Amino acid sequence: MFPTGDADISYYRIYRDTIPDFQISEVNLIDSTAALYFNDYDIEILQTYFYKITAVDKGNLFSEPTRTI
């Protein structure tokens, strides 16, 4: 899923883990951004990471997380 830039979206929450089918939580929340892109620089070499994203709208409602990316 790619962000669409929907006018109702305030920002995106990005989650990362080393387990493919992880559950999102505050523990694996790595960033919140209004940008339509994200670069992850805080990584370890030879480590595989998996990501999920949620969108937060202007009413502070959260979308379901994306499938694992």
Backbone bond lengths (Angstrom), bond angles and torsions (degrees), N, CA, C in turn:
res aa  C-N    CA-C-N  psi(-1)  N-CA   C-N-CA  omega(-1)  CA-C   N-CA-C  phi
1 M - - - 1.445 - - 1.522 108.71 -
2 F 1.295 116.52 133.05 1.449 121.39 177.80 1.518 109.33 -112.89
3 P 1.322 117.92 139.27 1.465 119.71 177.99 1.527 110.82 -56.97
4 T 1.319 115.72 143.42 1.454 120.14 -176.37 1.520 113.36 -102.04
5 G 1.336 117.02 -13.54 1.446 119.17 -175.86 1.520 111.42 78.12
6 D 1.333 117.93 23.23 1.458 123.48 178.78 1.528 109.44 -52.07
7 A 1.331 117.57 134.38 1.463 122.52 -175.46 1.529 112.56 -63.12
8 D 1.325 118.52 -23.44 1.466 121.51 -179.12 1.534 112.46 -83.05
9 I 1.323 117.56 -12.84 1.460 121.21 -178.25 1.533 109.82 -81.42
10 S 1.332 116.01 127.92 1.467 121.01 177.46 1.522 111.43 -87.57
11 Y 1.342 115.77 -44.98 1.462 119.70 -178.74 1.524 109.74 -164.64
12 Y 1.316 114.95 173.86 1.463 123.04 179.48 1.516 108.76 -119.24
13 R 1.324 116.37 145.11 1.470 122.20 175.08 1.525 107.00 -109.86
14 I 1.311 115.76 130.42 1.464 121.71 -175.28 1.524 108.83 -113.36
15 Y 1.320 114.13 128.08 1.461 121.82 -178.28 1.529 109.03 -117.50
16 R 1.323 115.72 145.49 1.473 120.58 -179.33 1.518 109.36 -139.20
17 D 1.340 114.57 144.24 1.460 120.52 175.34 1.522 108.33 -152.73
18 T 1.308 115.91 169.78 1.468 120.78 176.93 1.525 110.96 -98.84
19 I 1.326 116.73 -1.20 1.463 123.05 178.58 1.528 107.97 -103.55
20 P 1.335 119.12 126.79 1.468 120.96 -174.23 1.529 115.31 -57.58
21 D 1.315 118.69 -44.69 1.461 120.91 -174.57 1.529 110.47 -105.65
22 F 1.315 116.85 53.70 1.460 121.50 -175.25 1.525 112.31 -79.30
23 Q 1.312 115.77 157.61 1.461 123.14 174.69 1.530 108.05 -95.38
24 I 1.321 116.96 134.19 1.459 119.05 -179.83 1.527 110.16 -71.73
25 S 1.342 115.01 145.95 1.463 121.73 177.84 1.522 107.86 -161.37
26 E 1.303 116.06 173.68 1.462 120.65 177.16 1.534 110.77 -64.17
27 V 1.328 117.13 -25.57 1.466 121.59 -179.19 1.522 111.47 -65.85
28 N 1.335 117.55 -38.71 1.466 119.41 -178.03 1.537 113.12 -104.56
29 L 1.335 117.07 13.31 1.463 121.09 171.73 1.521 108.16 -74.28
30 I 1.340 116.94 120.30 1.466 118.79 -177.16 1.520 113.55 -107.86
31 D 1.350 117.40 -19.64 1.464 118.49 179.54 1.521 110.11 -167.40
32 S 1.312 114.67 157.61 1.458 123.36 169.50 1.514 105.95 -127.67
33 T 1.328 116.83 134.62 1.456 120.09 -175.48 1.524 111.01 -151.54
34 A 1.319 115.25 148.11 1.464 120.60 173.37 1.526 110.19 -92.27
35 A 1.320 116.44 -9.07 1.467 121.02 -179.20 1.528 110.39 -69.15
36 L 1.314 115.60 154.54 1.467 120.90 178.20 1.519 112.13 -91.90
37 Y 1.319 116.85 17.18 1.466 122.14 177.45 1.528 107.95 -147.87
38 F 1.323 116.28 163.90 1.462 121.05 178.49 1.513 109.25 -151.14
39 N 1.310 116.39 133.69 1.463 122.99 173.64 1.516 107.88 -114.69
40 D 1.308 116.89 128.33 1.463 121.97 -179.69 1.526 108.51 -103.50
41 Y 1.311 115.62 108.33 1.458 120.82 -178.24 1.525 112.90 -101.76
42 D 1.313 117.28 -13.15 1.461 121.08 -176.80 1.527 109.69 -93.71
43 I 1.329 115.28 69.54 1.465 121.29 -175.24 1.519 110.97 -127.50
44 E 1.317 115.50 162.63 1.457 122.17 175.03 1.522 108.79 -105.35
45 I 1.307 116.19 139.60 1.464 121.48 178.89 1.529 109.37 -63.60
46 L 1.321 116.16 140.88 1.464 125.87 178.95 1.526 113.70 69.05
47 Q 1.308 117.90 11.82 1.460 121.59 175.73 1.526 108.71 -101.89
48 T 1.319 117.27 132.46 1.458 121.49 176.12 1.523 108.79 -90.06
49 Y 1.330 115.80 133.66 1.461 121.51 179.19 1.518 109.86 -118.96
50 F 1.322 115.07 150.52 1.450 122.90 177.65 1.526 107.83 -125.10
51 Y 1.317 115.91 145.41 1.459 121.03 -173.26 1.517 111.41 -128.93
52 K 1.323 115.12 151.58 1.457 123.47 169.40 1.524 106.99 -137.68
53 I 1.321 115.79 152.69 1.465 120.95 -177.62 1.523 108.76 -131.87
54 T 1.334 116.29 140.64 1.454 121.40 169.13 1.521 108.04 -121.61
55 A 1.309 115.94 150.66 1.464 121.57 174.67 1.524 107.70 -103.24
56 V 1.333 115.32 144.52 1.458 121.07 177.27 1.520 106.95 -120.96
57 D 1.332 115.94 125.03 1.462 118.19 -176.93 1.528 111.36 -90.37
58 K 1.315 116.08 -179.94 1.467 121.33 -176.34 1.521 112.79 -65.52
59 G 1.326 117.37 -20.15 1.460 121.79 175.62 1.517 112.57 -88.78
60 N 1.327 117.00 7.36 1.466 125.28 -178.98 1.526 112.39 65.17
61 L 1.340 116.19 30.92 1.460 121.48 173.73 1.520 109.06 -93.62
62 F 1.329 116.70 138.53 1.453 122.33 -176.71 1.520 110.42 -99.95
63 S 1.311 116.66 139.16 1.458 120.88 173.94 1.514 108.98 -76.85
64 E 1.322 115.80 168.14 1.449 121.07 169.05 1.538 106.90 -66.38
65 P 1.319 118.57 150.02 1.469 119.11 177.53 1.526 111.69 -68.02
66 T 1.308 115.29 152.05 1.458 120.27 173.17 1.524 108.12 -64.93
67 R 1.320 115.14 166.60 1.467 117.85 169.42 1.529 106.24 -67.78
68 T 1.306 116.42 166.94 1.463 120.63 -178.53 1.520 110.56 -63.31
69 I 1.303 114.88 132.12 1.471 121.68 179.21 1.521 107.61 -107.90
